[in-house]
Amino acid sequence: MAKYCINHPTKIARAKCRLCGAPICNECKVIKPHGVFCSEKCAEKFLNINKTISQNDAAFKKKKSFLPKIVFLIIILVIIYFIYNYFFK
C-alpha cells in the first residue's frame, strides 16, 4: 500500500523527512544540502541537533585525551615512590 503525503492526502509520497520520517510529495519537499525535509522547521531542528552532537563529541574527545596524561602522571609518581623507598630508606 502506497503512503500519501501528510499535507496532500491524494498525492503519493515520493520521499520521507530526514528528521521525523513523515511521508511527503514532491511539492512539499524542502531540499537542503543535508537532506530532504517536510518543513523548514524540521530542517532547522536537524541542524541544531547535529550542532549539539558535534559539540558534545568534541567535548568528549577533549576529556578522553586528558585521561592518558593522568595515567602517565600516576605511573611516574609510583616509580618515584619506589625509587625513593629503595634508595633513601
PDB file with SEQRES, HELIX, SHEET and CRYST1 records, atoms N, CA, C and O in Angstrom:
SEQRES   1 A   89  MET ALA LYS TYR CYS ILE ASN HIS PRO THR LYS ILE ALA          
SEQRES   2 A   89  ARG ALA LYS CYS ARG LEU CYS GLY ALA PRO ILE CYS ASN          
SEQRES   3 A   89  GLU CYS LYS VAL ILE LYS PRO HIS GLY VAL PHE CYS SER          
SEQRES   4 A   89  GLU LYS CYS ALA GLU LYS PHE LEU ASN ILE ASN LYS THR          
SEQRES   5 A   89  ILE SER GLN ASN ASP ALA ALA PHE LYS LYS LYS LYS SER          
SEQRES   6 A   89  PHE LEU PRO LYS ILE VAL PHE LEU ILE ILE ILE LEU VAL          
SEQRES   7 A   89  ILE ILE TYR PHE ILE TYR ASN TYR PHE PHE LYS                  
HELIX    1 AA1 GLU A   40  PHE A   87  1                                  48    
SHEET    1 AA1 2 ALA A  15  LYS A  16  0                                        
SHEET    2 AA1 2 PRO A  23  ILE A  24 -1                                        
SHEET    1 AA2 2 VAL A  30  LYS A  32  0                                        
SHEET    2 AA2 2 GLY A  35  PHE A  37 -1                                        
CRYST1    1.000    1.000    1.000  90.00  90.00  90.00 P 1           1          
ATOM      1  N   MET A   1       0.837  -1.181   0.000  1.00  0.00           N  
ATOM      2  CA  MET A   1       0.000   0.000   0.000  1.00  0.00           C  
ATOM      3  C   MET A   1       0.886   1.250   0.000  1.00  0.00           C  
ATOM      4  O   MET A   1       1.793   1.360   0.825  1.00  0.00           O  
ATOM      5  N   ALA A   2       0.639   2.170  -0.893  1.00  0.00           N  
ATOM      6  CA  ALA A   2       1.433   3.379  -1.019  1.00  0.00           C  
ATOM      7  C   ALA A   2       1.105   4.354   0.113  1.00  0.00           C  
ATOM      8  O   ALA A   2      -0.032   4.438   0.576  1.00  0.00           O  
ATOM      9  N   LYS A   3       2.116   5.074   0.537  1.00  0.00           N  
ATOM     10  CA  LYS A   3       1.894   6.097   1.553  1.00  0.00           C  
ATOM     11  C   LYS A   3       1.597   7.414   0.846  1.00  0.00           C  
ATOM     12  O   LYS A   3       2.078   7.677  -0.256  1.00  0.00           O  
ATOM     13  N   TYR A   4       0.802   8.218   1.505  1.00  0.00           N  
ATOM     14  CA  TYR A   4       0.407   9.501   0.933  1.00  0.00           C  
ATOM     15  C   TYR A   4       1.019  10.644   1.726  1.00  0.00           C  
ATOM     16  O   TYR A   4       1.331  10.512   2.909  1.00  0.00           O  
ATOM     17  N   CYS A   5       1.178  11.754   1.051  1.00  0.00           N  
ATOM     18  CA  CYS A   5       1.769  12.964   1.625  1.00  0.00           C  
ATOM     19  C   CYS A   5       0.966  13.426   2.848  1.00  0.00           C  
ATOM     20  O   CYS A   5      -0.263  13.363   2.861  1.00  0.00           O  
ATOM     21  N   ILE A   6       1.684  13.888   3.864  1.00  0.00           N  
ATOM     22  CA  ILE A   6       0.997  14.366   5.072  1.00  0.00           C  
ATOM     23  C   ILE A   6       0.220  15.657   4.816  1.00  0.00           C  
ATOM     24  O   ILE A   6      -0.745  15.954   5.520  1.00  0.00           O  
ATOM     25  N   ASN A   7       0.640  16.420   3.812  1.00  0.00           N  
ATOM     26  CA  ASN A   7      -0.036  17.681   3.500  1.00  0.00           C  
ATOM     27  C   ASN A   7      -1.060  17.559   2.374  1.00  0.00           C  
ATOM     28  O   ASN A   7      -1.998  18.351   2.286  1.00  0.00           O  
ATOM     29  N   HIS A   8      -0.869  16.561   1.518  1.00  0.00           N  
ATOM     30  CA  HIS A   8      -1.761  16.352   0.374  1.00  0.00           C  
ATOM     31  C   HIS A   8      -2.202  14.886   0.367  1.00  0.00           C  
ATOM     32  O   HIS A   8      -1.537  14.055  -0.253  1.00  0.00           O  
ATOM     33  N   PRO A   9      -3.285  14.555   1.029  1.00  0.00           N  
ATOM     34  CA  PRO A   9      -3.703  13.152   1.188  1.00  0.00           C  
ATOM     35  C   PRO A   9      -4.005  12.415  -0.126  1.00  0.00           C  
ATOM     36  O   PRO A   9      -4.096  11.187  -0.129  1.00  0.00           O  
ATOM     37  N   THR A  10      -4.161  13.133  -1.224  1.00  0.00           N  
ATOM     38  CA  THR A  10      -4.446  12.466  -2.503  1.00  0.00           C  
ATOM     39  C   THR A  10      -3.182  12.209  -3.316  1.00  0.00           C  
ATOM     40  O   THR A  10      -3.244  11.517  -4.333  1.00  0.00           O  
ATOM     41  N   LYS A  11      -2.033  12.750  -2.895  1.00  0.00           N  
ATOM     42  CA  LYS A  11      -0.778  12.577  -3.638  1.00  0.00           C  
ATOM     43  C   LYS A  11       0.096  11.529  -2.971  1.00  0.00           C  
ATOM     44  O   LYS A  11       0.234  11.496  -1.748  1.00  0.00           O  
ATOM     45  N   ILE A  12       0.677  10.682  -3.790  1.00  0.00           N  
ATOM     46  CA  ILE A  12       1.571   9.635  -3.283  1.00  0.00           C  
ATOM     47  C   ILE A  12       2.882  10.284  -2.831  1.00  0.00           C  
ATOM     48  O   ILE A  12       3.448  11.135  -3.516  1.00  0.00           O  
ATOM     49  N   ALA A  13       3.335   9.862  -1.681  1.00  0.00           N  
ATOM     50  CA  ALA A  13       4.592  10.384  -1.134  1.00  0.00           C  
ATOM     51  C   ALA A  13       5.762   9.853  -1.953  1.00  0.00           C  
ATOM     52  O   ALA A  13       5.807   8.672  -2.298  1.00  0.00           O  
ATOM     53  N   ARG A  14       6.690  10.723  -2.254  1.00  0.00           N  
ATOM     54  CA  ARG A  14       7.888  10.364  -3.022  1.00  0.00           C  
ATOM     55  C   ARG A  14       9.148  10.389  -2.159  1.00  0.00           C  
ATOM     56  O   ARG A  14      10.214   9.956  -2.597  1.00  0.00           O  
ATOM     57  N   ALA A  15       9.025  10.891  -0.952  1.00  0.00           N  
ATOM     58  CA  ALA A  15      10.179  10.978  -0.053  1.00  0.00           C  
ATOM     59  C   ALA A  15       9.709  10.949   1.393  1.00  0.00           C  
ATOM     60  O   ALA A  15       8.515  11.018   1.687  1.00  0.00           O  
ATOM     61  N   LYS A  16      10.699  10.842   2.295  1.00  0.00           N  
ATOM     62  CA  LYS A  16      10.425  10.906   3.730  1.00  0.00           C  
ATOM     63  C   LYS A  16      11.317  11.972   4.334  1.00  0.00           C  
ATOM     64  O   LYS A  16      12.466  12.145   3.926  1.00  0.00           O  
ATOM     65  N   CYS A  17      10.784  12.673   5.296  1.00  0.00           N  
ATOM     66  CA  CYS A  17      11.551  13.692   6.011  1.00  0.00           C  
ATOM     67  C   CYS A  17      12.718  13.025   6.741  1.00  0.00           C  
ATOM     68  O   CYS A  17      12.543  12.000   7.400  1.00  0.00           O  
ATOM     69  N   ARG A  18      13.885  13.605   6.620  1.00  0.00           N  
ATOM     70  CA  ARG A  18      15.074  13.033   7.259  1.00  0.00           C  
ATOM     71  C   ARG A  18      14.987  13.062   8.779  1.00  0.00           C  
ATOM     72  O   ARG A  18      15.555  12.200   9.449  1.00  0.00           O  
ATOM     73  N   LEU A  19      14.286  14.041   9.323  1.00  0.00           N  
ATOM     74  CA  LEU A  19      14.200  14.152  10.781  1.00  0.00           C  
ATOM     75  C   LEU A  19      13.043  13.345  11.353  1.00  0.00           C  
ATOM     76  O   LEU A  19      13.255  12.479  12.201  1.00  0.00           O  
ATOM     77  N   CYS A  20      11.834  13.615  10.903  1.00  0.00           N  
ATOM     78  CA  CYS A  20      10.655  12.995  11.528  1.00  0.00           C  
ATOM     79  C   CYS A  20      10.124  11.786  10.760  1.00  0.00           C  
ATOM     80  O   CYS A  20       9.300  11.036  11.284  1.00  0.00           O  
ATOM     81  N   GLY A  21      10.585  11.590   9.531  1.00  0.00           N  
ATOM     82  CA  GLY A  21      10.153  10.426   8.760  1.00  0.00           C  
ATOM     83  C   GLY A  21       8.789  10.565   8.116  1.00  0.00           C  
ATOM     84  O   GLY A  21       8.245   9.580   7.617  1.00  0.00           O  
ATOM     85  N   ALA A  22       8.224  11.759   8.116  1.00  0.00           N  
ATOM     86  CA  ALA A  22       6.895  11.975   7.534  1.00  0.00           C  
ATOM     87  C   ALA A  22       6.950  11.788   6.017  1.00  0.00           C  
ATOM     88  O   ALA A  22       7.881  12.260   5.364  1.00  0.00           O  
ATOM     89  N   PRO A  23       5.954  11.103   5.461  1.00  0.00           N  
ATOM     90  CA  PRO A  23       5.912  10.952   4.001  1.00  0.00           C  
ATOM     91  C   PRO A  23       5.520  12.285   3.350  1.00  0.00           C  
ATOM     92  O   PRO A  23       4.599  12.963   3.806  1.00  0.00           O  
ATOM     93  N   ILE A  24       6.239  12.651   2.273  1.00  0.00           N  
ATOM     94  CA  ILE A  24       5.978  13.932   1.600  1.00  0.00           C  
ATOM     95  C   ILE A  24       6.020  13.758   0.088  1.00  0.00           C  
ATOM     96  O   ILE A  24       6.756  12.925  -0.440  1.00  0.00           O  
ATOM     97  N   CYS A  25       5.212  14.567  -0.594  1.00  0.00           N  
ATOM     98  CA  CYS A  25       5.203  14.545  -2.055  1.00  0.00           C  
ATOM     99  C   CYS A  25       6.284  15.491  -2.581  1.00  0.00           C  
ATOM    100  O   CYS A  25       6.944  16.187  -1.809  1.00  0.00           O  
ATOM    101  N   ASN A  26       6.453  15.506  -3.900  1.00  0.00           N  
ATOM    102  CA  ASN A  26       7.485  16.351  -4.493  1.00  0.00           C  
ATOM    103  C   ASN A  26       7.236  17.840  -4.254  1.00  0.00           C  
ATOM    104  O   ASN A  26       8.186  18.616  -4.156  1.00  0.00           O  
ATOM    105  N   GLU A  27       5.984  18.239  -4.161  1.00  0.00           N  
ATOM    106  CA  GLU A  27       5.661  19.649  -3.926  1.00  0.00           C  
ATOM    107  C   GLU A  27       6.047  20.096  -2.520  1.00  0.00           C  
ATOM    108  O   GLU A  27       6.396  21.258  -2.313  1.00  0.00           O  
ATOM    109  N   CYS A  28       5.988  19.198  -1.573  1.00  0.00           N  
ATOM    110  CA  CYS A  28       6.241  19.549  -0.166  1.00  0.00           C  
ATOM    111  C   CYS A  28       7.705  19.411   0.240  1.00  0.00           C  
ATOM    112  O   CYS A  28       8.092  19.877   1.312  1.00  0.00           O  
ATOM    113  N   LYS A  29       8.513  18.788  -0.587  1.00  0.00           N  
ATOM    114  CA  LYS A  29       9.908  18.561  -0.228  1.00  0.00           C  
ATOM    115  C   LYS A  29      10.648  19.873  -0.010  1.00  0.00           C  
ATOM    116  O   LYS A  29      10.587  20.787  -0.832  1.00  0.00           O  
ATOM    117  N   VAL A  30      11.343  19.943   1.107  1.00  0.00           N  
ATOM    118  CA  VAL A  30      12.257  21.053   1.380  1.00  0.00           C  
ATOM    119  C   VAL A  30      13.648  20.450   1.267  1.00  0.00           C  
ATOM    120  O   VAL A  30      14.091  19.709   2.144  1.00  0.00           O  
ATOM    121  N   ILE A  31      14.326  20.775   0.181  1.00  0.00           N  
ATOM    122  CA  ILE A  31      15.634  20.175  -0.091  1.00  0.00           C  
ATOM    123  C   ILE A  31      16.732  21.086   0.440  1.00  0.00           C  
ATOM    124  O   ILE A  31      16.815  22.267   0.102  1.00  0.00           O  
ATOM    125  N   LYS A  32      17.558  20.500   1.273  1.00  0.00           N  
ATOM    126  CA  LYS A  32      18.696  21.209   1.864  1.00  0.00           C  
ATOM    127  C   LYS A  32      19.953  20.391   1.564  1.00  0.00           C  
ATOM    128  O   LYS A  32      19.840  19.227   1.180  1.00  0.00           O  
ATOM    129  N   PRO A  33      21.142  20.964   1.726  1.00  0.00           N  
ATOM    130  CA  PRO A  33      22.373  20.208   1.480  1.00  0.00           C  
ATOM    131  C   PRO A  33      22.506  18.963   2.363  1.00  0.00           C  
ATOM    132  O   PRO A  33      23.179  18.005   1.982  1.00  0.00           O  
ATOM    133  N   HIS A  34      21.883  18.971   3.516  1.00  0.00           N  
ATOM    134  CA  HIS A  34      21.996  17.870   4.469  1.00  0.00           C  
ATOM    135  C   HIS A  34      20.802  16.918   4.418  1.00  0.00           C  
ATOM    136  O   HIS A  34      20.684  16.046   5.280  1.00  0.00           O  
ATOM    137  N   GLY A  35      19.914  17.062   3.430  1.00  0.00           N  
ATOM    138  CA  GLY A  35      18.818  16.098   3.288  1.00  0.00           C  
ATOM    139  C   GLY A  35      17.515  16.717   2.826  1.00  0.00           C  
ATOM    140  O   GLY A  35      17.432  17.911   2.538  1.00  0.00           O  
ATOM    141  N   VAL A  36      16.492  15.862   2.763  1.00  0.00           N  
ATOM    142  CA  VAL A  36      15.141  16.278   2.367  1.00  0.00           C  
ATOM    143  C   VAL A  36      14.273  16.298   3.618  1.00  0.00           C  
ATOM    144  O   VAL A  36      14.290  15.358   4.413  1.00  0.00           O  
ATOM    145  N   PHE A  37      13.506  17.389   3.787  1.00  0.00           N  
ATOM    146  CA  PHE A  37      12.698  17.557   4.980  1.00  0.00           C  
ATOM    147  C   PHE A  37      11.269  17.911   4.606  1.00  0.00           C  
ATOM    148  O   PHE A  37      10.993  18.323   3.480  1.00  0.00           O  
ATOM    149  N   CYS A  38      10.357  17.745   5.571  1.00  0.00           N  
ATOM    150  CA  CYS A  38       8.952  18.063   5.335  1.00  0.00           C  
ATOM    151  C   CYS A  38       8.669  19.545   5.546  1.00  0.00           C  
ATOM    152  O   CYS A  38       7.647  20.050   5.081  1.00  0.00           O  
ATOM    153  N   SER A  39       9.557  20.248   6.239  1.00  0.00           N  
ATOM    154  CA  SER A  39       9.353  21.670   6.506  1.00  0.00           C  
ATOM    155  C   SER A  39      10.680  22.322   6.859  1.00  0.00           C  
ATOM    156  O   SER A  39      11.664  21.646   7.161  1.00  0.00           O  
ATOM    157  N   GLU A  40      10.687  23.642   6.817  1.00  0.00           N  
ATOM    158  CA  GLU A  40      11.880  24.396   7.245  1.00  0.00           C  
ATOM    159  C   GLU A  40      12.154  24.147   8.728  1.00  0.00           C  
ATOM    160  O   GLU A  40      13.305  24.126   9.163  1.00  0.00           O  
ATOM    161  N   LYS A  41      11.077  23.960   9.497  1.00  0.00           N  
ATOM    162  CA  LYS A  41      11.205  23.717  10.937  1.00  0.00           C  
ATOM    163  C   LYS A  41      11.996  22.428  11.200  1.00  0.00           C  
ATOM    164  O   LYS A  41      12.882  22.399  12.054  1.00  0.00           O  
ATOM    165  N   CYS A  42      11.667  21.368  10.460  1.00  0.00           N  
ATOM    166  CA  CYS A  42      12.396  20.106  10.628  1.00  0.00           C  
ATOM    167  C   CYS A  42      13.852  20.256  10.188  1.00  0.00           C  
ATOM    168  O   CYS A  42      14.751  19.713  10.829  1.00  0.00           O  
ATOM    169  N   ALA A  43      14.089  20.988   9.101  1.00  0.00           N  
ATOM    170  CA  ALA A  43      15.457  21.207   8.630  1.00  0.00           C  
ATOM    171  C   ALA A  43      16.275  21.949   9.679  1.00  0.00           C  
ATOM    172  O   ALA A  43      17.433  21.609   9.923  1.00  0.00           O  
ATOM    173  N   GLU A  44      15.674  22.962  10.299  1.00  0.00           N  
ATOM    174  CA  GLU A  44      16.367  23.734  11.327  1.00  0.00           C  
ATOM    175  C   GLU A  44      16.639  22.880  12.572  1.00  0.00           C  
ATOM    176  O   GLU A  44      17.724  22.942  13.150  1.00  0.00           O  
ATOM    177  N   LYS A  45      15.643  22.086  12.977  1.00  0.00           N  
ATOM    178  CA  LYS A  45      15.840  21.195  14.131  1.00  0.00           C  
ATOM    179  C   LYS A  45      16.971  20.212  13.865  1.00  0.00           C  
ATOM    180  O   LYS A  45      17.788  19.944  14.745  1.00  0.00           O  
ATOM    181  N   PHE A  46      17.015  19.677  12.647  1.00  0.00           N  
ATOM    182  CA  PHE A  46      18.070  18.734  12.274  1.00  0.00           C  
ATOM    183  C   PHE A  46      19.440  19.380  12.413  1.00  0.00           C  
ATOM    184  O   PHE A  46      20.361  18.776  12.963  1.00  0.00           O  
ATOM    185  N   LEU A  47      19.578  20.606  11.919  1.00  0.00           N  
ATOM    186  CA  LEU A  47      20.853  21.318  12.038  1.00  0.00           C  
ATOM    187  C   LEU A  47      21.229  21.557  13.494  1.00  0.00           C  
ATOM    188  O   LEU A  47      22.389  21.393  13.872  1.00  0.00           O  
ATOM    189  N   ASN A  48      20.251  21.945  14.316  1.00  0.00           N  
ATOM    190  CA  ASN A  48      20.521  22.182  15.742  1.00  0.00           C  
ATOM    191  C   ASN A  48      20.944  20.906  16.448  1.00  0.00           C  
ATOM    192  O   ASN A  48      21.854  20.921  17.276  1.00  0.00           O  
ATOM    193  N   ILE A  49      20.288  19.805  16.123  1.00  0.00           N  
ATOM    194  CA  ILE A  49      20.645  18.516  16.731  1.00  0.00           C  
ATOM    195  C   ILE A  49      22.064  18.128  16.330  1.00  0.00           C  
ATOM    196  O   ILE A  49      22.857  17.711  17.174  1.00  0.00           O  
ATOM    197  N   ASN A  50      22.388  18.264  15.039  1.00  0.00           N  
ATOM    198  CA  ASN A  50      23.740  17.925  14.588  1.00  0.00           C  
ATOM    199  C   ASN A  50      24.796  18.823  15.225  1.00  0.00           C  
ATOM    200  O   ASN A  50      25.893  18.367  15.549  1.00  0.00           O  
ATOM    201  N   LYS A  51      24.464  20.090  15.402  1.00  0.00           N  
ATOM    202  CA  LYS A  51      25.395  21.020  16.041  1.00  0.00           C  
ATOM    203  C   LYS A  51      25.658  20.597  17.488  1.00  0.00           C  
ATOM    204  O   LYS A  51      26.802  20.591  17.943  1.00  0.00           O  
ATOM    205  N   THR A  52      24.595  20.245  18.200  1.00  0.00           N  
ATOM    206  CA  THR A  52      24.730  19.798  19.597  1.00  0.00           C  
ATOM    207  C   THR A  52      25.552  18.518  19.676  1.00  0.00           C  
ATOM    208  O   THR A  52      26.412  18.378  20.546  1.00  0.00           O  
ATOM    209  N   ILE A  53      25.288  17.594  18.771  1.00  0.00           N  
ATOM    210  CA  ILE A  53      26.043  16.330  18.754  1.00  0.00           C  
ATOM    211  C   ILE A  53      27.518  16.604  18.492  1.00  0.00           C  
ATOM    212  O   ILE A  53      28.384  16.017  19.140  1.00  0.00           O  
ATOM    213  N   SER A  54      27.807  17.494  17.543  1.00  0.00           N  
ATOM    214  CA  SER A  54      29.199  17.832  17.234  1.00  0.00           C  
ATOM    215  C   SER A  54      29.901  18.464  18.435  1.00  0.00           C  
ATOM    216  O   SER A  54      31.059  18.153  18.714  1.00  0.00           O  
ATOM    217  N   GLN A  55      29.208  19.340  19.135  1.00  0.00           N  
ATOM    218  CA  GLN A  55      29.795  19.980  20.315  1.00  0.00           C  
ATOM    219  C   GLN A  55      30.051  18.955  21.411  1.00  0.00           C  
ATOM    220  O   GLN A  55      31.102  18.976  22.052  1.00  0.00           O  
ATOM    221  N   ASN A  56      29.090  18.056  21.628  1.00  0.00           N  
ATOM    222  CA  ASN A  56      29.261  17.029  22.656  1.00  0.00           C  
ATOM    223  C   ASN A  56      30.387  16.074  22.288  1.00  0.00           C  
ATOM    224  O   ASN A  56      31.146  15.637  23.152  1.00  0.00           O  
ATOM    225  N   ASP A  57      30.493  15.752  21.002  1.00  0.00           N  
ATOM    226  CA  ASP A  57      31.553  14.860  20.543  1.00  0.00           C  
ATOM    227  C   ASP A  57      32.920  15.497  20.756  1.00  0.00           C  
ATOM    228  O   ASP A  57      33.859  14.834  21.195  1.00  0.00           O  
ATOM    229  N   ALA A  58      33.026  16.782  20.443  1.00  0.00           N  
ATOM    230  CA  ALA A  58      34.295  17.492  20.649  1.00  0.00           C  
ATOM    231  C   ALA A  58      34.661  17.540  22.130  1.00  0.00           C  
ATOM    232  O   ALA A  58      35.824  17.358  22.489  1.00  0.00           O  
ATOM    233  N   ALA A  59      33.676  17.784  22.987  1.00  0.00           N  
ATOM    234  CA  ALA A  59      33.932  17.821  24.431  1.00  0.00           C  
ATOM    235  C   ALA A  59      34.362  16.447  24.932  1.00  0.00           C  
ATOM    236  O   ALA A  59      35.252  16.349  25.778  1.00  0.00           O  
ATOM    237  N   PHE A  60      33.746  15.394  24.426  1.00  0.00           N  
ATOM    238  CA  PHE A  60      34.110  14.031  24.837  1.00  0.00           C  
ATOM    239  C   PHE A  60      35.538  13.714  24.406  1.00  0.00           C  
ATOM    240  O   PHE A  60      36.305  13.138  25.177  1.00  0.00           O  
ATOM    241  N   LYS A  61      35.897  14.084  23.182  1.00  0.00           N  
ATOM    242  CA  LYS A  61      37.254  13.818  22.704  1.00  0.00           C  
ATOM    243  C   LYS A  61      38.276  14.580  23.524  1.00  0.00           C  
ATOM    244  O   LYS A  61      39.369  14.077  23.785  1.00  0.00           O  
ATOM    245  N   LYS A  62      37.922  15.802  23.936  1.00  0.00           N  
ATOM    246  CA  LYS A  62      38.833  16.590  24.760  1.00  0.00           C  
ATOM    247  C   LYS A  62      39.039  15.922  26.112  1.00  0.00           C  
ATOM    248  O   LYS A  62      40.170  15.839  26.591  1.00  0.00           O  
ATOM    249  N   LYS A  63      37.963  15.444  26.737  1.00  0.00           N  
ATOM    250  CA  LYS A  63      38.077  14.758  28.023  1.00  0.00           C  
ATOM    251  C   LYS A  63      38.831  13.445  27.859  1.00  0.00           C  
ATOM    252  O   LYS A  63      39.639  13.082  28.714  1.00  0.00           O  
ATOM    253  N   LYS A  64      38.577  12.746  26.789  1.00  0.00           N  
ATOM    254  CA  LYS A  64      39.217  11.464  26.532  1.00  0.00           C  
ATOM    255  C   LYS A  64      40.721  11.624  26.391  1.00  0.00           C  
ATOM    256  O   LYS A  64      41.473  10.766  26.852  1.00  0.00           O  
ATOM    257  N   SER A  65      41.175  12.697  25.768  1.00  0.00           N  
ATOM    258  CA  SER A  65      42.604  12.903  25.572  1.00  0.00           C  
ATOM    259  C   SER A  65      43.304  13.279  26.880  1.00  0.00           C  
ATOM    260  O   SER A  65      44.528  13.188  26.966  1.00  0.00           O  
ATOM    261  N   PHE A  66      42.558  13.693  27.885  1.00  0.00           N  
ATOM    262  CA  PHE A  66      43.135  14.051  29.173  1.00  0.00           C  
ATOM    263  C   PHE A  66      43.456  12.807  30.006  1.00  0.00           C  
ATOM    264  O   PHE A  66      44.369  12.844  30.831  1.00  0.00           O  
ATOM    265  N   LEU A  67      42.736  11.725  29.807  1.00  0.00           N  
ATOM    266  CA  LEU A  67      42.916  10.508  30.597  1.00  0.00           C  
ATOM    267  C   LEU A  67      44.319   9.910  30.479  1.00  0.00           C  
ATOM    268  O   LEU A  67      44.897   9.565  31.509  1.00  0.00           O  
ATOM    269  N   PRO A  68      44.891   9.770  29.302  1.00  0.00           N  
ATOM    270  CA  PRO A  68      46.256   9.220  29.233  1.00  0.00           C  
ATOM    271  C   PRO A  68      47.277  10.052  29.998  1.00  0.00           C  
ATOM    272  O   PRO A  68      48.241   9.503  30.532  1.00  0.00           O  
ATOM    273  N   LYS A  69      47.084  11.360  30.060  1.00  0.00           N  
ATOM    274  CA  LYS A  69      48.002  12.210  30.802  1.00  0.00           C  
ATOM    275  C   LYS A  69      47.931  11.912  32.298  1.00  0.00           C  
ATOM    276  O   LYS A  69      48.955  11.900  32.981  1.00  0.00           O  
ATOM    277  N   ILE A  70      46.740  11.675  32.797  1.00  0.00           N  
ATOM    278  CA  ILE A  70      46.567  11.345  34.215  1.00  0.00           C  
ATOM    279  C   ILE A  70      47.210   9.992  34.519  1.00  0.00           C  
ATOM    280  O   ILE A  70      47.903   9.842  35.525  1.00  0.00           O  
ATOM    281  N   VAL A  71      46.981   9.020  33.658  1.00  0.00           N  
ATOM    282  CA  VAL A  71      47.560   7.686  33.849  1.00  0.00           C  
ATOM    283  C   VAL A  71      49.086   7.778  33.836  1.00  0.00           C  
ATOM    284  O   VAL A  71      49.751   7.170  34.675  1.00  0.00           O  
ATOM    285  N   PHE A  72      49.630   8.520  32.908  1.00  0.00           N  
ATOM    286  CA  PHE A  72      51.080   8.698  32.834  1.00  0.00           C  
ATOM    287  C   PHE A  72      51.626   9.336  34.112  1.00  0.00           C  
ATOM    288  O   PHE A  72      52.659   8.907  34.626  1.00  0.00           O  
ATOM    289  N   LEU A  73      50.953  10.338  34.614  1.00  0.00           N  
ATOM    290  CA  LEU A  73      51.379  11.002  35.839  1.00  0.00           C  
ATOM    291  C   LEU A  73      51.359  10.037  37.026  1.00  0.00           C  
ATOM    292  O   LEU A  73      52.280  10.040  37.843  1.00  0.00           O  
ATOM    293  N   ILE A  74      50.329   9.224  37.122  1.00  0.00           N  
ATOM    294  CA  ILE A  74      50.236   8.241  38.210  1.00  0.00           C  
ATOM    295  C   ILE A  74      51.383   7.240  38.130  1.00  0.00           C  
ATOM    296  O   ILE A  74      51.978   6.895  39.151  1.00  0.00           O  
ATOM    297  N   ILE A  75      51.693   6.777  36.937  1.00  0.00           N  
ATOM    298  CA  ILE A  75      52.797   5.824  36.761  1.00  0.00           C  
ATOM    299  C   ILE A  75      54.116   6.454  37.191  1.00  0.00           C  
ATOM    300  O   ILE A  75      54.914   5.816  37.877  1.00  0.00           O  
ATOM    301  N   ILE A  76      54.345   7.688  36.795  1.00  0.00           N  
ATOM    302  CA  ILE A  76      55.581   8.379  37.188  1.00  0.00           C  
ATOM    303  C   ILE A  76      55.661   8.530  38.703  1.00  0.00           C  
ATOM    304  O   ILE A  76      56.725   8.326  39.287  1.00  0.00           O  
ATOM    305  N   LEU A  77      54.557   8.884  39.340  1.00  0.00           N  
ATOM    306  CA  LEU A  77      54.555   9.030  40.798  1.00  0.00           C  
ATOM    307  C   LEU A  77      54.833   7.703  41.502  1.00  0.00           C  
ATOM    308  O   LEU A  77      55.537   7.671  42.511  1.00  0.00           O  
ATOM    309  N   VAL A  78      54.286   6.618  40.977  1.00  0.00           N  
ATOM    310  CA  VAL A  78      54.546   5.292  41.562  1.00  0.00           C  
ATOM    311  C   VAL A  78      56.019   4.933  41.409  1.00  0.00           C  
ATOM    312  O   VAL A  78      56.620   4.403  42.343  1.00  0.00           O  
ATOM    313  N   ILE A  79      56.599   5.206  40.274  1.00  0.00           N  
ATOM    314  CA  ILE A  79      58.028   4.923  40.057  1.00  0.00           C  
ATOM    315  C   ILE A  79      58.885   5.751  41.013  1.00  0.00           C  
ATOM    316  O   ILE A  79      59.831   5.229  41.603  1.00  0.00           O  
ATOM    317  N   ILE A  80      58.567   7.022  41.169  1.00  0.00           N  
ATOM    318  CA  ILE A  80      59.318   7.872  42.101  1.00  0.00           C  
ATOM    319  C   ILE A  80      59.187   7.353  43.525  1.00  0.00           C  
ATOM    320  O   ILE A  80      60.162   7.359  44.276  1.00  0.00           O  
ATOM    321  N   TYR A  81      58.005   6.907  43.902  1.00  0.00           N  
ATOM    322  CA  TYR A  81      57.789   6.349  45.241  1.00  0.00           C  
ATOM    323  C   TYR A  81      58.691   5.135  45.483  1.00  0.00           C  
ATOM    324  O   TYR A  81      59.337   5.037  46.526  1.00  0.00           O  
ATOM    325  N   PHE A  82      58.733   4.213  44.518  1.00  0.00           N  
ATOM    326  CA  PHE A  82      59.564   3.014  44.690  1.00  0.00           C  
ATOM    327  C   PHE A  82      61.057   3.351  44.674  1.00  0.00           C  
ATOM    328  O   PHE A  82      61.826   2.761  45.432  1.00  0.00           O  
ATOM    329  N   ILE A  83      61.465   4.262  43.848  1.00  0.00           N  
ATOM    330  CA  ILE A  83      62.882   4.677  43.827  1.00  0.00           C  
ATOM    331  C   ILE A  83      63.249   5.314  45.169  1.00  0.00           C  
ATOM    332  O   ILE A  83      64.312   5.024  45.716  1.00  0.00           O  
ATOM    333  N   TYR A  84      62.401   6.161  45.694  1.00  0.00           N  
ATOM    334  CA  TYR A  84      62.658   6.801  46.981  1.00  0.00           C  
ATOM    335  C   TYR A  84      62.772   5.756  48.091  1.00  0.00           C  
ATOM    336  O   TYR A  84      63.694   5.805  48.905  1.00  0.00           O  
ATOM    337  N   ASN A  85      61.831   4.811  48.117  1.00  0.00           N  
ATOM    338  CA  ASN A  85      61.860   3.780  49.164  1.00  0.00           C  
ATOM    339  C   ASN A  85      63.062   2.845  49.023  1.00  0.00           C  
ATOM    340  O   ASN A  85      63.579   2.365  50.032  1.00  0.00           O  
ATOM    341  N   TYR A  86      63.507   2.582  47.834  1.00  0.00           N  
ATOM    342  CA  TYR A  86      64.606   1.666  47.608  1.00  0.00           C  
ATOM    343  C   TYR A  86      65.969   2.299  47.939  1.00  0.00           C  
ATOM    344  O   TYR A  86      66.821   1.650  48.546  1.00  0.00           O  
ATOM    345  N   PHE A  87      66.174   3.563  47.541  1.00  0.00           N  
ATOM    346  CA  PHE A  87      67.471   4.193  47.705  1.00  0.00           C  
ATOM    347  C   PHE A  87      67.611   5.061  48.953  1.00  0.00           C  
ATOM    348  O   PHE A  87      68.724   5.251  49.442  1.00  0.00           O  
ATOM    349  N   PHE A  88      66.526   5.582  49.470  1.00  0.00           N  
ATOM    350  CA  PHE A  88      66.656   6.550  50.560  1.00  0.00           C  
ATOM    351  C   PHE A  88      66.095   6.084  51.901  1.00  0.00           C  
ATOM    352  O   PHE A  88      66.029   6.874  52.843  1.00  0.00           O  
ATOM    353  N   LYS A  89      65.706   4.872  52.003  1.00  0.00           N  
ATOM    354  CA  LYS A  89      65.231   4.389  53.309  1.00  0.00           C  
ATOM    355  C   LYS A  89      66.046   3.244  53.790  1.00  0.00           C  
ATOM    356  O   LYS A  89      65.787   2.714  54.871  1.00  0.00           O  
TER     357      LYS A  89                                                      
END                                                                             
